[in-house]
Amino acid sequence: MNDDTTTTTTTTATIVAAQGELRFYRVEALPDRDVLEPFEDRHDDGSTILGHSESGNHHVIDPEVEVLAAKHTPEGMRVLYAIVADPLGAEVRQTVDVGASGHETIRLGPGVYRVTVDREFDHLAQIARRVAD
């Protein structure tokens, strides 16, 4: 691999797409089904909301895609799995209200994707806590 190549990988997945704060990793298989549960956060048009936006322009995936969530995961650390069964793939788009700018629509090919949200940690907030007795 030469220095110009920028492929981000984990043990079993590669980032294949990103939209805003969402990252999509292609994975070979789902984790055991007993650690997953159906994810049913739906937009008015029937699509599944993968990520909420502060401005109301949510990140959604086609309604035909089965989406599962890892059980017992805190809201900010949620991990989703999208199963794209359609041979033509699925679209991930942002619901854009009038006057707002959104992210480009992306197309995922058939397969299983782990979907995560970028996170940041504020070290100063951890250190500068108010003393309580």
Backbone torsions as a table, in degrees:
resi	resn	phi	psi	omega
1	MET	NA	129.3	178.6
2	ASN	-90.9	171.5	-173.5
3	ASP	-68.2	-18.3	-179.6
4	ASP	-77.9	-14.1	-176.0
5	THR	-80.9	128.1	179.2
6	THR	-124.1	78.5	176.0
7	THR	-108.6	124.5	178.6
8	THR	-97.2	125.8	-178.5
9	THR	-129.0	156.6	168.8
10	THR	-118.1	-172.7	-177.4
11	THR	-57.3	-42.1	-174.3
12	THR	-123.4	7.8	-173.2
13	ALA	-148.4	157.8	175.3
14	THR	-125.7	138.4	174.7
15	ILE	-66.0	120.5	-179.9
16	VAL	-107.8	-17.5	-179.9
17	ALA	-160.6	158.6	175.4
18	ALA	-145.6	144.5	174.6
19	GLN	-142.7	111.9	-175.5
20	GLY	58.9	-126.7	-178.9
21	GLU	-87.4	-1.7	-180.0
22	LEU	-87.2	140.0	175.0
23	ARG	-122.2	135.5	-179.2
24	PHE	-113.9	121.4	179.9
25	TYR	-112.2	127.5	175.1
26	ARG	-78.2	126.1	179.5
27	VAL	-121.2	155.3	-177.6
28	GLU	-72.8	-32.9	-176.8
29	ALA	-157.7	162.9	174.3
30	LEU	-74.6	155.2	167.3
31	PRO	-66.0	173.9	177.5
32	ASP	-53.1	136.8	-177.9
33	ARG	-61.6	-22.7	-178.6
34	ASP	-72.0	-12.2	176.2
35	VAL	-102.4	6.9	-179.3
36	LEU	-120.0	156.6	175.5
37	GLU	-141.7	155.5	178.4
38	PRO	-59.3	142.6	178.0
39	PHE	-112.6	117.7	-170.1
40	GLU	-123.1	36.6	177.1
41	ASP	-81.8	101.5	-171.5
42	ARG	-106.0	143.8	172.3
43	HIS	-85.7	165.1	179.5
44	ASP	-55.8	-30.0	-178.3
45	ASP	-85.7	3.3	178.1
46	GLY	94.8	-13.7	178.8
47	SER	-69.6	160.4	179.8
48	THR	-92.4	130.3	178.4
49	ILE	-82.4	113.8	178.3
50	LEU	-86.4	-29.7	-179.5
51	GLY	-153.4	135.3	178.5
52	HIS	-89.1	142.1	178.0
53	SER	-108.4	144.2	178.4
54	GLU	-60.1	-30.0	-177.7
55	SER	-87.5	-2.1	-179.4
56	GLY	91.8	-3.0	177.8
57	ASN	-90.4	83.6	-172.8
58	HIS	-75.3	154.4	175.1
59	HIS	-89.1	122.5	-175.6
60	VAL	-129.6	156.8	176.0
61	ILE	-123.3	153.6	-178.2
62	ASP	-45.3	142.1	-177.0
63	PRO	-63.4	-21.9	-178.4
64	GLU	-76.0	-14.0	-177.3
65	VAL	-79.3	128.0	175.1
66	GLU	-78.0	128.3	179.8
67	VAL	-120.9	130.3	178.7
68	LEU	-121.2	152.7	178.7
69	ALA	-119.8	144.3	173.3
70	ALA	-66.7	133.3	-179.3
71	LYS	-72.0	155.2	172.0
72	HIS	56.8	40.4	179.2
73	THR	-113.5	130.3	178.4
74	PRO	-58.8	150.2	-175.6
75	GLU	-48.9	-49.6	-177.3
76	GLY	-71.9	-10.9	-178.4
77	MET	-113.2	13.3	-174.7
78	ARG	-55.0	139.4	174.2
79	VAL	-122.4	125.2	179.7
80	LEU	-111.5	156.8	173.6
81	TYR	-126.5	125.2	178.5
82	ALA	-108.7	125.5	179.6
83	ILE	-105.1	105.9	-179.2
84	VAL	-94.1	104.7	-176.6
85	ALA	-95.0	-24.7	-177.5
86	ASP	-65.3	127.1	179.4
87	PRO	-59.3	-21.2	177.9
88	LEU	-87.4	-4.8	179.1
89	GLY	89.6	-162.8	-177.9
90	ALA	-146.7	153.4	177.6
91	GLU	-99.8	140.6	169.5
92	VAL	-114.3	123.0	-176.7
93	ARG	-136.4	174.4	176.1
94	GLN	-114.0	135.1	177.1
95	THR	-75.8	114.5	-172.9
96	VAL	-107.4	121.3	175.5
97	ASP	-80.1	160.4	180.0
98	VAL	-56.1	131.0	177.0
99	GLY	86.0	-5.0	-179.7
100	ALA	-102.8	150.7	176.7
101	SER	-101.4	139.3	-177.9
102	GLY	-118.7	-177.8	177.1
103	HIS	-87.6	158.7	177.2
104	GLU	-65.7	146.7	174.6
105	THR	-70.3	139.8	176.1
106	ILE	-118.9	153.0	178.3
107	ARG	-116.2	126.7	175.4
108	LEU	-101.0	134.7	176.1
109	GLY	-75.1	172.2	178.6
110	PRO	-58.0	142.5	178.9
111	GLY	146.3	-170.2	-179.8
112	VAL	-112.7	133.7	-178.0
113	TYR	-127.0	134.1	169.5
114	ARG	-90.6	131.2	-177.0
115	VAL	-116.2	123.6	178.5
116	THR	-126.1	165.1	177.5
117	VAL	-112.8	132.9	175.1
118	ASP	-57.3	144.5	-179.9
119	ARG	-128.4	153.2	173.3
120	GLU	-132.7	153.2	-177.3
121	PHE	-123.1	127.8	-179.7
122	ASP	-96.8	99.9	-177.9
123	HIS	-64.1	-37.1	-179.2
124	LEU	-64.7	-38.0	178.9
125	ALA	-63.5	-33.1	177.8
126	GLN	-69.3	-38.2	-176.0
127	ILE	-81.0	-39.8	-173.3
128	ALA	-93.3	52.1	177.0
129	ARG	-82.2	151.7	175.2
130	ARG	-72.9	135.4	179.5
131	VAL	-73.2	135.0	177.6
132	ALA	-128.9	145.2	177.6
133	ASP	-122.2	NA	NA
